[in-house]
Amino acid sequence: MVHTDRVSALQNPGRLPMVTTPAESATWTVNARARGAVAAINLDALRANVGRCREVASGADVMAIVKADAYGHGLVPCAVAARDAGATWLGVALLDEALALRSAGVGGRVLAWLGSPGARWAECIDNDIDISVSARWSLDAVAAAAKSAGRRARVHLKVDTGLSRGGGTIADWSELAQAAHALQSLGLVEVVGLWSHFANADRPAEPSNASQTAAFDSAVDYARGVGLEPEVLHMANSAATFVLPQSRYNLVRPGIAIYGLSPGEEIGTSADLGLTPVMSLRALLASVKQVPAGVGVSYGYEYVTREPTSVGLIPMGYADGLPRAAVNAGPVLAAGRLRTIAGRVSMDQVVVDLGSDPASPGDEVVLFGVDGPTADDWAAACGTIAYEIVTRIGPRVPRAYLGADR
């Protein structure tokens, strides 16, 4: 939810200082300024967040999850920064994402877990990428690709312990584990990992967390019983890393936490967890003009001015990733005050009511960041989660990386 002080500011908007650090000021490159928008990505904050996850993991290694373009923050820069901070693994959903890391020269252990029939298995094997296997068909496909490539495939067998999404079911686990052992004996695969995923780790008291952990332990015992000796066991996402210590095993997989955002209200705020948000979304006012009272603003006139006022145009819209659900709700720090978007979100732009506060074209506004509203505030305003807010910021918004030289 929007923090209490922000709610007060929205209802009784006293002036708030516009705080811009020298480093973030430097993000306004020629291209970003010409575009009028920028997502500043603080890689030092990401490094610190990885360090915090390592601290919490209590000796388990960390797999930094950089899928979905590193949750919208930028795949390669974030992967490199996570490696710098001690993440021993990188995790992505798509095989193409793993191959993109290799094409960019990112080395070390990388796991990719989402492949459909016809996926680029052989290329992943050639590029030393670990592959997840969830069913007999994918195990056979990976083994065939390994035979064609002339080298063993490193695989992680995934068991469905209760999410009912990816992973072999408990009923199918014995067949999958035995088949994997047979293919390992033939030199086609090497089972280096066993893993699963929680359905409710963001709700620590949910009974399914214990039942899923028990199911995973049973699956591990069975796999070992048929002769598999996995290098790593992993189940803990961001939430579980912080609050379910029994699920850490020897590898954890934090995703949203390394970007400085909380995995859920019941886990605590970012500050509670010792995390710092990595992305700051900023824009420049494209225009400021005076309008009279009673004027409808944006499509549908869902906002009407109550008195003579000035309105500012922000050159970002739903084509850039701003939720269309933010009508009269999306928080913005503009002209020294916390405000909400006035009216509907258009494809390329939104409007804010600036009242009588002085503002000019080119003035900076903060949509979210450490010195303004947060991604959590946007999520609360739009009925979604912070994950969606940051991952949907599109490629039309330039990224500027702070701390990349380190």
C-alpha positions in Angstrom: 0.0 0.0 0.0 1.0 3.6 -0.4 2.8 4.6 2.8 1.0 6.8 5.3 3.1 9.9 4.7 2.4 9.6 1.0 -1.3 9.2 1.6 -1.2 12.3 3.7 0.7 14.1 0.9 -1.8 13.1 -1.7 -4.8 14.2 0.4 -3.2 17.4 1.7 -0.3 18.0 -0.6 2.3 20.1 1.1 5.4 20.7 -0.9 8.0 18.0 -1.0 11.6 18.5 -2.0 12.7 17.3 -5.4 15.7 15.2 -4.4 18.0 14.1 -7.3 21.4 12.7 -6.5 24.4 13.7 -8.7 24.6 10.2 -10.1 21.0 10.2 -11.1 21.3 13.7 -12.6 24.0 12.2 -14.8 21.6 9.7 -16.2 20.1 12.4 -18.4 22.2 11.6 -21.4 21.5 13.3 -24.7 19.4 10.3 -25.8 17.4 10.1 -22.5 16.8 13.9 -22.5 15.7 13.8 -26.1 13.3 11.0 -25.2 12.1 12.8 -22.1 12.2 9.6 -20.0 14.7 7.4 -18.4 14.9 4.3 -16.1 17.9 4.8 -13.9 19.3 1.4 -12.8 21.5 1.6 -9.7 23.8 -1.4 -10.1 25.5 -0.7 -6.8 22.1 -1.1 -5.1 21.7 -4.4 -7.0 25.1 -5.6 -5.7 24.1 -4.7 -2.2 20.9 -6.6 -2.5 22.7 -9.7 -3.8 25.0 -9.3 -0.8 22.0 -9.1 1.5 20.5 -12.3 0.0 23.9 -14.1 0.5 23.9 -13.0 4.1 20.3 -14.2 4.7 21.0 -17.5 2.8 23.3 -18.6 5.6 25.9 -20.4 3.6 23.8 -21.5 0.6 24.9 -20.2 -2.8 22.8 -17.7 -4.6 21.3 -18.0 -8.1 20.4 -14.5 -9.2 17.2 -14.6 -11.3 17.6 -12.4 -14.3 14.7 -13.6 -16.5 12.4 -11.1 -18.3 15.3 -8.8 -19.1 16.2 -8.9 -15.4 12.7 -7.9 -14.4 12.9 -5.0 -16.8 16.2 -3.7 -15.4 18.5 -5.0 -18.2 19.6 -8.6 -18.7 23.4 -8.3 -19.2 24.3 -5.3 -16.9 22.3 -6.9 -14.0 23.8 -10.3 -14.7 27.3 -9.0 -14.6 26.6 -6.9 -11.5 25.1 -10.0 -9.7 28.2 -12.0 -10.6 30.3 -9.2 -9.2 28.4 -9.4 -5.9 29.0 -13.1 -5.5 26.0 -14.8 -7.2 27.5 -18.1 -8.2 24.6 -18.9 -10.6 22.3 -17.0 -12.9 18.8 -18.2 -13.6 16.5 -17.4 -16.6 13.2 -18.8 -17.8 13.8 -18.9 -21.6 16.6 -20.8 -23.3 17.0 -17.7 -25.6 17.7 -15.6 -22.5 20.5 -17.9 -21.5 21.9 -17.9 -25.0 21.8 -14.1 -25.0 23.9 -14.1 -21.8 26.5 -16.3 -23.5 26.5 -14.1 -26.7 27.3 -11.1 -24.4 30.2 -13.0 -22.9 28.7 -13.7 -19.5 30.3 -16.8 -18.2 29.7 -19.1 -15.2 26.8 -21.3 -14.4 23.5 -20.4 -16.0 20.2 -22.4 -15.6 17.3 -22.1 -18.1 14.1 -23.8 -17.3 11.4 -23.1 -19.9 11.6 -24.9 -23.2 8.9 -26.1 -25.5 9.2 -28.9 -28.1 11.7 -27.8 -30.8 13.6 -25.5 -28.3 17.3 -24.7 -28.8 18.5 -27.6 -26.6 21.6 -28.3 -28.6 22.7 -24.7 -28.7 22.4 -24.5 -24.9 24.4 -27.7 -24.5 27.1 -26.3 -26.8 27.2 -23.1 -24.8 27.6 -24.9 -21.4 24.1 -23.9 -20.2 22.3 -26.0 -17.5 18.8 -27.1 -18.6 15.8 -27.9 -16.5 13.8 -31.1 -17.3 10.2 -31.5 -16.1 8.9 -34.4 -18.1 10.0 -37.5 -20.0 9.5 -35.9 -23.4 11.9 -33.0 -22.5 14.4 -35.4 -21.0 14.5 -37.5 -24.2 14.7 -34.3 -26.3 17.7 -33.0 -24.3 19.4 -36.4 -24.4 18.9 -36.5 -28.2 20.4 -33.0 -28.5 23.3 -34.1 -26.3 24.0 -37.1 -28.6 23.9 -34.8 -31.6 26.2 -32.3 -29.9 28.6 -35.0 -28.8 28.7 -33.8 -25.2 26.9 -34.4 -22.0 24.0 -32.2 -21.1 23.8 -30.8 -17.5 20.2 -31.1 -16.3 18.2 -30.1 -13.3 15.1 -32.4 -12.7 12.1 -30.4 -11.6 9.4 -31.9 -9.4 6.0 -30.4 -9.0 5.4 -30.3 -5.2 2.1 -28.5 -5.3 2.2 -25.5 -7.6 0.7 -27.5 -10.5 2.7 -25.6 -13.0 6.0 -26.8 -14.4 7.7 -30.0 -13.0 7.1 -33.7 -13.0 4.2 -34.8 -10.9 4.8 -37.0 -7.8 3.2 -39.8 -9.7 5.6 -39.4 -12.6 8.7 -38.8 -10.5 9.9 -42.4 -10.3 9.8 -42.8 -14.0 11.6 -39.5 -14.6 14.3 -40.1 -12.1 15.0 -43.6 -13.3 15.1 -42.6 -16.9 17.5 -39.7 -16.0 19.7 -42.2 -14.2 19.7 -44.5 -17.2 20.6 -41.7 -19.6 23.3 -40.5 -17.2 24.8 -44.1 -17.3 25.0 -43.8 -21.1 26.9 -40.5 -20.8 24.2 -38.3 -22.4 23.1 -36.3 -19.4 24.5 -35.4 -16.0 21.8 -34.7 -13.3 23.4 -31.8 -11.4 20.3 -30.4 -9.7 16.9 -31.2 -8.3 14.5 -28.4 -7.7 10.9 -27.2 -7.2 9.0 -24.0 -6.7 6.7 -22.7 -3.9 3.1 -21.6 -4.5 2.7 -19.6 -1.3 6.1 -18.6 0.1 5.0 -15.0 0.3 2.5 -16.2 3.0 4.8 -17.8 5.6 2.1 -19.4 7.7 0.4 -21.1 4.7 0.4 -24.9 5.4 1.3 -25.7 1.8 4.8 -24.4 2.4 5.5 -27.3 4.8 3.8 -29.9 2.6 5.7 -28.8 -0.5 9.0 -28.9 1.4 8.2 -32.4 2.6 7.2 -33.5 -0.9 10.5 -32.1 -2.2 12.5 -33.9 0.5 10.8 -37.2 -0.5 11.5 -36.6 -4.2 15.2 -36.0 -3.3 15.4 -39.1 -1.3 13.9 -41.2 -4.1 16.3 -39.7 -6.7 19.2 -40.5 -4.5 17.9 -44.0 -3.9 18.0 -44.7 -7.7 21.6 -43.5 -7.8 21.4 -39.8 -8.6 23.9 -37.6 -6.8 22.8 -33.9 -7.5 25.3 -31.1 -7.0 22.6 -28.6 -5.9 19.1 -28.7 -4.4 17.1 -25.5 -4.8 13.6 -24.5 -3.9 13.7 -21.1 -2.2 12.6 -18.0 -4.2 12.9 -14.5 -2.7 10.2 -14.9 -0.1 11.4 -18.4 1.0 15.0 -17.2 1.1 14.1 -14.7 3.8 11.4 -16.5 5.8 11.6 -20.3 5.2 15.1 -21.3 6.2 14.3 -25.1 5.9 13.9 -24.5 2.1 17.3 -23.0 1.5 19.2 -26.3 1.0 22.5 -25.4 -0.7 21.2 -22.9 -3.3 18.6 -20.2 -3.2 17.0 -18.4 -6.2 16.1 -14.7 -5.3 14.5 -12.8 -8.0 12.5 -9.7 -7.0 14.6 -9.2 -3.9 17.8 -8.5 -5.9 16.0 -5.6 -7.5 15.3 -4.2 -4.1 11.5 -5.0 -3.9 9.7 -7.0 -1.3 8.2 -10.3 -2.4 5.0 -9.6 -0.4 3.4 -7.7 2.3 3.6 -10.5 4.8 7.3 -10.7 4.3 7.9 -7.1 5.1 8.8 -3.9 3.2 12.0 -3.5 1.2 13.4 -1.5 4.1 12.4 -4.2 6.6 14.4 -6.7 4.5 17.4 -4.5 4.1 16.9 -4.0 0.4 17.2 -1.0 -1.8 15.1 -0.5 -4.9 17.3 -0.6 -8.1 15.1 1.1 -10.7 14.1 4.8 -10.6 11.7 5.9 -13.4 11.9 9.5 -14.3 10.6 11.8 -17.0 10.7 15.4 -18.2 7.6 17.5 -18.5 6.9 17.9 -22.2 4.6 20.8 -21.7 2.9 22.9 -19.0 -0.2 25.0 -19.8 -2.9 26.9 -18.0 -6.5 25.6 -18.2 -9.7 27.0 -16.6 -12.0 25.2 -14.1 -14.4 22.6 -15.4 -12.1 21.3 -18.2 -12.0 17.6 -18.9 -8.6 16.0 -19.0 -7.6 13.1 -21.3 -9.9 10.6 -23.0 -13.3 10.1 -21.5 -13.1 13.2 -19.2 -12.6 11.0 -16.2 -10.8 13.9 -14.6 -12.3 17.4 -14.6 -10.4 20.4 -13.2 -12.1 22.0 -10.1 -10.5 25.4 -10.5 -8.1 27.3 -12.8 -4.9 25.3 -12.8 -1.9 24.3 -14.8 -1.5 20.8 -16.2 1.8 19.1 -17.1 2.3 16.5 -19.8 4.5 13.5 -19.2 5.7 11.8 -22.3 5.1 8.2 -21.2 2.0 6.0 -21.5 0.9 2.4 -21.6 3.1 1.7 -24.6 6.0 2.4 -22.3 4.6 0.1 -19.6 2.5 2.5 -17.4 -0.6 0.5 -16.3 -3.7 1.8 -18.0 -5.4 1.0 -14.7 -3.6 4.0 -13.2 -6.4 6.4 -14.2 -6.7 9.1 -11.5 -4.4 6.9 -9.3 -0.8 6.5 -10.5 1.4 8.5 -8.1 3.9 11.0 -9.5 6.3 13.4 -7.7 6.0 16.6 -9.8 6.7 20.3 -9.0 7.6 19.4 -5.5 4.4 17.5 -4.6 3.2 14.0 -4.7 0.2 13.9 -7.1 -1.8 11.3 -9.0 -2.2 11.0 -12.8 -5.1 13.2 -13.9 -7.5 11.1 -16.1 -6.7 8.2 -18.3 -3.3 6.8 -19.2 -2.9 7.3 -23.0 -0.6 5.2 -25.2 2.2 7.7 -25.2 1.4 10.3 -22.4 -0.2 11.1 -19.1 -1.2 14.4 -17.5 -0.7 15.7 -14.0 -2.6 18.6 -12.4 0.1 20.9 -11.1 -2.3 23.4 -9.4 -0.6 26.7 -8.8 2.9 25.3 -8.3 5.5 26.7 -10.7 6.7 24.3 -13.3 8.2 24.5 -16.8 8.8 22.1 -19.7 11.9 20.1 -19.1 11.4 19.9 -15.3 12.0 16.4 -13.9 9.2 14.3 -12.4 9.6 11.0 -10.6 7.2 8.2 -11.3 8.9 5.9 -8.9 12.2 5.6 -7.2 13.9 5.9 -3.8 13.2 9.7 -3.6 9.5 9.6 -4.7 6.6 7.1 -5.0 7.7 3.5 -5.1 6.9 0.6 -7.4 4.9 -0.8 -4.5 2.8 2.4 -4.4 2.1 2.0 -8.1 1.1 -1.6 -7.6 -1.3 -0.7 -4.8 -2.8 2.1 -6.9 -3.4 -0.3 -9.8 -4.4 -3.5 -8.1 -1.3 -5.4 -9.1 2.2 -6.3 -7.7 5.5 -4.5 -7.9 6.9 -7.3 -10.1 4.5 -6.3 -12.9 5.2 -2.6 -12.5 9.0 -2.9 -13.1 8.9 -5.7 -15.7 6.5 -3.9 -18.0 8.6 -0.8 -18.4 9.2 -1.1 -22.2 12.2 -0.7 -24.5 11.0 2.9 -25.5 12.3 4.0 -22.2 16.1 4.3 -22.2 18.0 2.6 -19.4 20.9 4.4 -17.7 23.2 2.3 -15.5 24.8 3.8 -12.4 27.8 2.0 -11.1 28.5 0.0 -14.3 32.2 1.0 -14.1 32.4 -1.1 -10.9 
